[in-house]
Amino acid sequence: MKVRDVTDAAPDAPELLVLRALKLGDLLVAVPAIHAVRRARPEHRLILAMPEWLRPIVELVGGVDALHPTPGLDELLPIAPGRIDTAINMHGNGPESRGVITALRARSVVSHDGDGPVWLDGILERRRWVRLVEAFGMPGDPDDVAIERPVVAAPVSGAAVVHVGAFYGSRRWPVSRFARVAEALASDGRQVVFTGSEAERPRALEVARRAGFSDESVLAGRMRLDEFAAEIADAELVVSADTGAAHLASAYGIPSVVLFGPAPPEEWGPPPGPHIVLTDASARRGETFSAEPDPALLAVTVADVLAAVADLPRQRR
């Protein structure tokens, strides 16, 4: 559905704002809670406060009426105090997000402070936000992760997607290992494409060239966000670190192998389905912002990934 801007207000409808000024994967793990809010508050105009670049995915969540572009928490939201009926803090539990929510002076606040549930460390992130809204009478299902398919076509239909990127170095599996996985997938008769952001295109090109693929197989840096979602939605298989690509595979039920490094899969792992998680918890250092791959990620071998691929259902598209 088309998501409008907050300035296009419907003055006769109460407004509900959800703060989640983070990245793609953070949006996707909040989808079950957003769905719960939509079902419980059909009379409200539902606004998401998130970065503008996520708009193409926000439009696929379903039930979202407006986007308030929010790149972070450095400034308060330029919304008149008292305009928002219900403000929900799905960003976190720190003073910055609480300050943004408090400044709205909403009639009702849904958060982990005040009347909300106690914040629990170490729980599944999808469960965290469903648990929060449930405490305020909005029941949900942590596995309700599905989003709509984009209307645009996938750049390459039915491909095995090897997503080589990750925002932090701690989640970047070695280029040489991705290349060997890609070679093996191609030998198995699969069409392989390489995805990532524009900044990750050089890395994707290196993987492709090491594996003997042409530059045409590298979609990294050549797709809009909605096209990226379409590529995942129409994929045969996704191999990725714990990134937005893996969460999109979960949202579309696409078989995936997800490589975890610093983040525990118990907190960020996929829902039940054709998804296999690979990591070594005993080796985990857990330094998210490190420039070096986490030992838990490096413990995953090429053979591990290929064995996991063999265990997944193979679907022809």
The 8 nearest C-alpha neighbors of each residue, nearest first, counted from 0:
[[1, 58, 2, 61, 59, 62, 63, 64],
 [0, 2, 58, 3, 64, 65, 63, 59],
 [3, 1, 65, 64, 58, 0, 66, 63],
 [2, 4, 65, 64, 66, 1, 5, 7],
 [3, 5, 65, 66, 6, 7, 67, 2],
 [4, 6, 7, 65, 67, 8, 66, 3],
 [5, 7, 8, 4, 3, 67, 65, 9],
 [8, 6, 5, 4, 3, 9, 65, 10],
 [9, 7, 6, 10, 5, 4, 12, 44],
 [8, 10, 11, 12, 7, 44, 13, 14],
 [11, 9, 12, 8, 13, 14, 7, 82],
 [10, 12, 9, 13, 8, 14, 44, 43],
 [13, 11, 10, 9, 43, 14, 44, 42],
 [14, 12, 43, 84, 44, 11, 15, 83],
 [13, 15, 44, 83, 43, 84, 45, 12],
 [14, 16, 85, 45, 84, 86, 44, 46],
 [15, 17, 46, 86, 47, 45, 87, 85],
 [16, 18, 87, 47, 48, 86, 46, 88],
 [17, 19, 48, 88, 89, 90, 20, 47],
 [20, 18, 90, 89, 49, 21, 48, 17],
 [21, 19, 49, 71, 69, 50, 70, 18],
 [20, 22, 19, 25, 49, 50, 26, 71],
 [23, 21, 25, 24, 26, 20, 50, 53],
 [24, 22, 26, 243, 25, 27, 53, 21],
 [23, 25, 243, 27, 26, 22, 246, 242],
 [26, 24, 22, 23, 28, 27, 21, 29],
 [25, 27, 23, 29, 24, 28, 22, 30],
 [26, 28, 24, 30, 29, 25, 246, 23],
 [29, 27, 125, 25, 30, 26, 24, 124],
 [28, 30, 26, 27, 32, 31, 125, 33],
 [29, 31, 33, 27, 32, 28, 144, 34],
 [32, 30, 143, 34, 141, 33, 144, 29],
 [31, 33, 129, 35, 34, 30, 29, 128],
 [34, 32, 30, 36, 35, 31, 37, 29],
 [33, 35, 37, 31, 32, 36, 30, 38],
 [36, 34, 139, 32, 38, 33, 37, 137],
 [37, 35, 33, 39, 34, 38, 137, 40],
 [36, 38, 34, 40, 35, 39, 41, 62],
 [39, 37, 35, 36, 40, 41, 34, 137],
 [38, 40, 36, 137, 37, 41, 35, 138],
 [39, 41, 37, 42, 43, 38, 36, 137],
 [42, 40, 43, 37, 38, 39, 44, 36],
 [41, 43, 40, 44, 12, 13, 39, 14],
 [44, 42, 13, 14, 41, 40, 45, 15],
 [43, 45, 14, 15, 64, 13, 12, 46],
 [46, 44, 15, 64, 63, 43, 16, 14],
 [47, 45, 16, 65, 66, 64, 15, 17],
 [46, 48, 17, 66, 16, 49, 67, 18],
 [47, 49, 67, 18, 69, 19, 17, 68],
 [50, 48, 20, 69, 19, 68, 47, 51],
 [51, 49, 70, 69, 68, 52, 53, 20],
 [50, 52, 68, 53, 54, 49, 69, 70],
 [53, 51, 50, 54, 55, 224, 68, 49],
 [52, 54, 51, 56, 55, 50, 57, 23],
 [53, 55, 57, 56, 51, 52, 58, 66],
 [56, 54, 58, 225, 57, 53, 224, 59],
 [57, 55, 59, 58, 54, 53, 60, 225],
 [58, 56, 54, 60, 59, 55, 53, 63],
 [57, 59, 56, 55, 0, 60, 2, 1],
 [60, 58, 147, 56, 57, 61, 146, 148],
 [61, 59, 146, 57, 58, 147, 56, 30],
 [62, 60, 59, 63, 58, 0, 146, 147],
 [61, 63, 37, 64, 60, 45, 34, 0],
 [64, 62, 45, 61, 65, 46, 2, 60],
 [65, 63, 45, 2, 44, 46, 3, 62],
 [66, 64, 3, 46, 2, 4, 5, 63],
 [65, 67, 47, 4, 46, 48, 68, 5],
 [66, 68, 48, 5, 47, 69, 4, 49],
 [69, 67, 51, 50, 49, 48, 66, 70],
 [68, 70, 49, 50, 48, 71, 20, 67],
 [71, 69, 50, 20, 68, 49, 51, 72],
 [72, 70, 20, 69, 73, 21, 50, 74],
 [71, 73, 74, 95, 96, 75, 70, 99],
 [72, 74, 71, 75, 95, 70, 99, 69],
 [75, 73, 72, 76, 71, 99, 77, 69],
 [74, 76, 99, 77, 72, 73, 102, 98],
 [75, 77, 78, 74, 99, 103, 69, 102],
 [78, 76, 75, 79, 74, 80, 103, 67],
 [79, 77, 76, 80, 103, 82, 83, 75],
 [78, 80, 82, 81, 77, 103, 83, 76],
 [81, 79, 103, 104, 82, 78, 102, 105],
 [80, 82, 104, 105, 83, 103, 79, 106],
 [81, 83, 80, 79, 84, 105, 78, 14],
 [84, 82, 105, 14, 81, 85, 15, 86],
 [83, 85, 106, 105, 14, 13, 15, 107],
 [86, 84, 107, 15, 105, 108, 83, 106],
 [87, 85, 16, 108, 15, 105, 17, 109],
 [88, 86, 109, 17, 108, 110, 89, 16],
 [87, 89, 110, 18, 90, 17, 109, 86],
 [90, 88, 19, 18, 91, 87, 17, 128],
 [91, 89, 19, 88, 18, 20, 96, 92],
 [92, 90, 89, 93, 96, 88, 19, 97],
 [91, 93, 111, 96, 97, 94, 90, 118],
 [92, 94, 95, 96, 91, 97, 98, 90],
 [93, 95, 97, 96, 98, 92, 99, 91],
 [96, 94, 98, 97, 93, 72, 99, 73],
 [97, 95, 99, 98, 94, 93, 100, 90],
 [98, 96, 94, 100, 95, 99, 101, 93],
 [97, 99, 101, 95, 96, 100, 94, 102],
 [100, 98, 96, 75, 102, 97, 101, 95],
 [99, 101, 97, 98, 102, 103, 96, 86],
 [100, 102, 98, 103, 99, 104, 97, 105],
 [101, 103, 99, 104, 100, 98, 80, 75],
 [102, 104, 80, 105, 101, 100, 81, 83],
 [105, 103, 81, 80, 102, 101, 106, 100],
 [104, 106, 83, 84, 81, 107, 103, 85],
 [105, 107, 84, 85, 104, 108, 81, 83],
 [106, 108, 85, 105, 84, 86, 109, 104],
 [109, 107, 86, 85, 87, 110, 105, 106],
 [110, 108, 87, 86, 88, 115, 107, 135],
 [111, 109, 88, 115, 112, 87, 108, 131],
 [112, 110, 115, 116, 118, 117, 92, 113],
 [111, 113, 115, 110, 114, 116, 117, 92],
 [112, 114, 115, 111, 110, 116, 108, 109],
 [115, 113, 112, 116, 111, 110, 109, 108],
 [114, 116, 111, 112, 110, 113, 117, 109],
 [117, 115, 111, 118, 131, 134, 114, 112],
 [116, 118, 111, 119, 115, 112, 131, 114],
 [119, 117, 111, 116, 120, 92, 112, 127],
 [120, 118, 117, 122, 121, 127, 116, 111],
 [121, 119, 122, 118, 123, 266, 127, 124],
 [120, 122, 266, 119, 123, 265, 124, 263],
 [121, 123, 266, 120, 124, 127, 119, 265],
 [124, 266, 122, 126, 125, 265, 267, 127],
 [125, 123, 127, 126, 266, 267, 122, 28],
 [126, 124, 28, 141, 127, 123, 128, 29],
 [125, 127, 129, 141, 123, 124, 128, 130],
 [128, 126, 124, 130, 125, 129, 123, 131],
 [127, 129, 131, 130, 126, 32, 125, 132],
 [128, 130, 32, 126, 131, 132, 127, 139],
 [131, 129, 133, 127, 128, 132, 126, 134],
 [132, 130, 128, 129, 134, 133, 127, 116],
 [131, 133, 135, 137, 134, 129, 130, 128],
 [134, 132, 137, 138, 136, 130, 135, 131],
 [135, 133, 132, 131, 136, 130, 116, 115],
 [134, 136, 132, 133, 137, 109, 131, 115],
 [135, 137, 133, 134, 138, 132, 39, 36],
 [136, 138, 133, 132, 39, 35, 135, 36],
 [139, 137, 133, 35, 136, 132, 129, 140],
 [140, 138, 35, 129, 32, 31, 141, 137],
 [139, 141, 143, 142, 31, 129, 138, 35],
 [142, 140, 126, 125, 31, 143, 129, 139],
 [141, 143, 140, 144, 270, 31, 125, 271],
 [144, 142, 31, 140, 141, 145, 30, 34],
 [143, 145, 250, 142, 31, 30, 146, 249],
 [146, 144, 250, 143, 251, 147, 249, 30],
 [145, 147, 60, 59, 250, 144, 148, 61],
 [148, 146, 59, 60, 149, 145, 61, 251],
 [147, 149, 150, 146, 229, 232, 59, 228],
 [150, 148, 151, 229, 225, 147, 228, 59],
 [149, 151, 148, 152, 229, 225, 147, 226],
 [152, 150, 149, 226, 153, 229, 225, 148],
 [153, 151, 229, 154, 150, 226, 149, 230],
 [152, 154, 230, 229, 155, 156, 226, 233],
 [155, 153, 230, 152, 156, 226, 229, 222],
 [156, 154, 153, 158, 230, 157, 192, 233],
 [155, 157, 153, 158, 233, 154, 234, 230],
 [158, 156, 234, 235, 316, 233, 155, 159],
 [159, 157, 234, 190, 235, 191, 156, 160],
 [158, 160, 236, 191, 235, 190, 237, 234],
 [161, 159, 237, 192, 158, 193, 191, 236],
 [160, 162, 193, 238, 237, 163, 192, 239],
 [163, 161, 194, 239, 193, 164, 195, 160],
 [164, 162, 161, 203, 195, 194, 239, 193],
 [165, 163, 195, 162, 199, 171, 166, 196],
 [164, 166, 167, 171, 170, 242, 240, 168],
 [165, 167, 168, 164, 170, 242, 171, 169],
 [168, 166, 169, 165, 170, 288, 290, 289],
 [167, 169, 290, 171, 291, 170, 292, 289],
 [168, 170, 292, 293, 291, 289, 167, 290],
 [171, 169, 168, 260, 292, 165, 167, 172],
 [172, 170, 168, 292, 165, 169, 173, 164],
 [171, 173, 170, 174, 296, 292, 297, 176],
 [174, 172, 176, 175, 171, 177, 297, 292],
 [175, 173, 177, 176, 206, 178, 172, 205],
 [176, 174, 178, 173, 177, 179, 206, 209],
 [175, 177, 179, 178, 173, 174, 301, 180],
 [176, 178, 180, 174, 179, 175, 181, 206],
 [179, 177, 210, 206, 181, 175, 176, 180],
 [180, 178, 182, 176, 181, 177, 183, 175],
 [179, 181, 177, 183, 178, 182, 184, 301],
 [180, 182, 184, 178, 179, 183, 177, 185],
 [183, 181, 179, 185, 180, 210, 184, 186],
 [182, 184, 186, 180, 185, 181, 187, 179],
 [185, 183, 187, 181, 186, 182, 189, 180],
 [184, 186, 189, 188, 187, 182, 183, 190],
 [187, 185, 183, 188, 184, 182, 189, 181],
 [186, 188, 184, 185, 189, 183, 182, 190],
 [189, 187, 185, 186, 190, 184, 183, 191],
 [188, 190, 185, 184, 187, 191, 159, 158],
 [189, 191, 158, 159, 185, 188, 192, 157],
 [192, 190, 159, 158, 160, 189, 185, 181],
 [193, 191, 216, 160, 217, 161, 159, 158],
 [192, 194, 217, 161, 218, 162, 160, 203],
 [195, 193, 219, 162, 218, 161, 163, 217],
 [194, 196, 219, 164, 199, 162, 163, 200],
 [195, 197, 199, 220, 198, 219, 200, 194],
 [220, 196, 198, 200, 199, 219, 195, 221],
 [197, 199, 196, 200, 220, 201, 195, 202],
 [200, 198, 196, 202, 197, 195, 201, 164],
 [199, 201, 203, 219, 197, 202, 220, 198],
 [202, 200, 204, 203, 199, 205, 198, 197],
 [201, 203, 205, 199, 200, 204, 206, 163],
 [202, 204, 200, 206, 205, 201, 163, 193],
 [205, 203, 201, 207, 202, 206, 200, 208],
 [204, 206, 202, 208, 203, 207, 209, 201],
 [205, 207, 178, 203, 209, 204, 174, 208],
 [208, 206, 212, 204, 210, 205, 209, 203],
 [207, 209, 211, 205, 210, 212, 206, 204],
 [210, 208, 206, 211, 207, 178, 205, 175],
 [209, 211, 178, 207, 208, 182, 212, 206],
 [210, 212, 208, 209, 207, 213, 182, 178],
 [213, 211, 207, 208, 210, 214, 216, 209],
 [214, 212, 215, 216, 208, 207, 211, 217],
 [213, 215, 216, 217, 204, 212, 207, 208],
 [216, 214, 213, 217, 218, 212, 192, 207],
 [215, 217, 192, 214, 213, 218, 193, 212],
 [218, 216, 193, 215, 214, 219, 192, 204],
 [217, 219, 194, 221, 193, 220, 216, 222],
 [220, 218, 194, 195, 200, 196, 221, 217],
 [197, 219, 221, 196, 200, 222, 218, 195],
 [222, 220, 218, 219, 223, 197, 217, 196],
 [223, 221, 226, 220, 227, 224, 218, 219],
 [222, 224, 226, 225, 227, 221, 220, 228],
 [223, 225, 227, 226, 228, 222, 55, 56],
 [224, 226, 228, 227, 223, 55, 149, 229],
 [227, 225, 229, 223, 228, 224, 222, 153],
 [226, 228, 224, 230, 225, 229, 222, 223],
 [229, 227, 225, 231, 226, 230, 232, 224],
 [228, 230, 153, 226, 232, 227, 231, 149],
 [231, 229, 153, 227, 233, 228, 232, 234],
 [232, 230, 234, 228, 233, 229, 248, 227],
 [231, 233, 229, 251, 230, 234, 228, 148],
 [232, 234, 230, 231, 157, 156, 229, 153],
 [235, 233, 157, 158, 231, 236, 232, 230],
 [234, 236, 157, 159, 158, 314, 315, 316],
 [235, 237, 159, 254, 234, 255, 160, 253],
 [238, 236, 255, 160, 159, 161, 239, 256],
 [239, 237, 256, 161, 255, 162, 257, 160],
 [240, 238, 162, 257, 245, 258, 161, 237],
 [239, 241, 258, 257, 242, 259, 170, 165],
 [240, 242, 259, 258, 257, 245, 239, 170],
 [243, 241, 244, 245, 240, 24, 165, 246],
 [242, 244, 24, 246, 23, 245, 247, 241],
 [245, 243, 247, 242, 246, 248, 239, 162],
 [244, 246, 248, 247, 243, 242, 239, 241],
 [247, 245, 249, 243, 248, 244, 24, 250],
 [246, 248, 250, 244, 249, 245, 243, 251],
 [249, 247, 253, 245, 251, 246, 250, 252],
 [248, 250, 252, 246, 247, 251, 269, 253],
 [249, 251, 145, 247, 144, 248, 252, 146],
 [252, 250, 248, 249, 253, 232, 145, 247],
 [253, 251, 249, 250, 248, 254, 272, 273],
 [252, 254, 248, 251, 255, 236, 249, 273],
 [255, 253, 273, 236, 274, 237, 311, 252],
 [256, 254, 237, 274, 236, 238, 253, 257],
 [255, 257, 238, 275, 274, 276, 237, 239],
 [256, 258, 276, 239, 240, 241, 277, 238],
 [259, 257, 240, 277, 241, 276, 278, 239],
 [260, 258, 278, 241, 296, 240, 277, 257],
 [259, 261, 296, 295, 293, 170, 262, 278],
 [260, 262, 285, 287, 293, 286, 283, 284],
 [261, 263, 260, 285, 264, 259, 267, 287],
 [262, 264, 265, 266, 267, 261, 259, 260],
 [265, 263, 268, 267, 266, 262, 259, 276],
 [266, 264, 263, 268, 123, 267, 122, 121],
 [265, 123, 267, 264, 122, 124, 263, 268],
 [268, 266, 264, 124, 265, 123, 263, 269],
 [267, 269, 264, 265, 266, 270, 276, 263],
 [270, 268, 249, 271, 274, 267, 246, 264],
 [269, 271, 142, 272, 268, 249, 274, 144],
 [272, 270, 269, 273, 274, 142, 249, 252],
 [271, 273, 274, 270, 252, 254, 249, 269],
 [274, 272, 254, 311, 255, 253, 275, 252],
 [273, 275, 255, 254, 272, 256, 276, 269],
 [276, 274, 256, 257, 255, 307, 277, 273],
 [275, 277, 257, 256, 258, 274, 278, 259],
 [276, 278, 258, 257, 259, 299, 275, 279],
 [279, 277, 259, 295, 296, 299, 258, 280],
 [280, 278, 295, 281, 282, 298, 283, 296],
 [279, 281, 283, 282, 295, 278, 263, 260],
 [280, 282, 279, 283, 295, 284, 278, 294],
 [283, 281, 295, 280, 294, 279, 284, 298],
 [284, 282, 295, 280, 285, 294, 281, 261],
 [283, 285, 286, 293, 261, 282, 294, 295],
 [284, 286, 261, 283, 287, 262, 293, 260],
 [287, 285, 289, 288, 284, 261, 169, 293],
 [286, 288, 261, 289, 285, 169, 167, 262],
 [289, 287, 286, 167, 290, 169, 168, 291],
 [288, 290, 169, 291, 286, 287, 168, 167],
 [289, 291, 168, 169, 167, 288, 292, 287],
 [290, 292, 169, 168, 289, 293, 171, 170],
 [293, 291, 169, 168, 170, 171, 294, 296],
 [292, 294, 169, 260, 296, 295, 261, 284],
 [295, 293, 297, 296, 282, 283, 298, 292],
 [294, 296, 283, 279, 282, 260, 298, 293],
 [297, 295, 260, 294, 298, 293, 299, 259],
 [296, 298, 294, 299, 295, 293, 292, 172],
 [297, 299, 295, 296, 294, 279, 300, 278],
 [300, 298, 297, 296, 278, 303, 277, 301],
 [301, 299, 303, 302, 298, 304, 297, 176],
 [300, 302, 304, 303, 176, 180, 305, 299],
 [301, 303, 305, 300, 304, 306, 299, 180],
 [304, 302, 300, 306, 301, 305, 299, 307],
 [303, 305, 307, 301, 306, 302, 308, 300],
 [304, 306, 308, 302, 307, 303, 309, 301],
 [307, 305, 309, 303, 308, 304, 302, 310],
 [308, 306, 310, 304, 305, 309, 303, 311],
 [307, 309, 305, 311, 310, 306, 304, 256],
 [310, 308, 306, 307, 311, 305, 312, 313],
 [311, 309, 307, 308, 306, 312, 275, 305],
 [310, 312, 308, 309, 313, 273, 254, 307],
 [313, 311, 314, 310, 254, 273, 309, 308],
 [314, 312, 311, 315, 235, 236, 254, 309],
 [315, 313, 235, 312, 316, 236, 254, 157],
 [314, 316, 235, 313, 157, 234, 158, 189],
 [315, 157, 314, 235, 156, 233, 234, 158]]
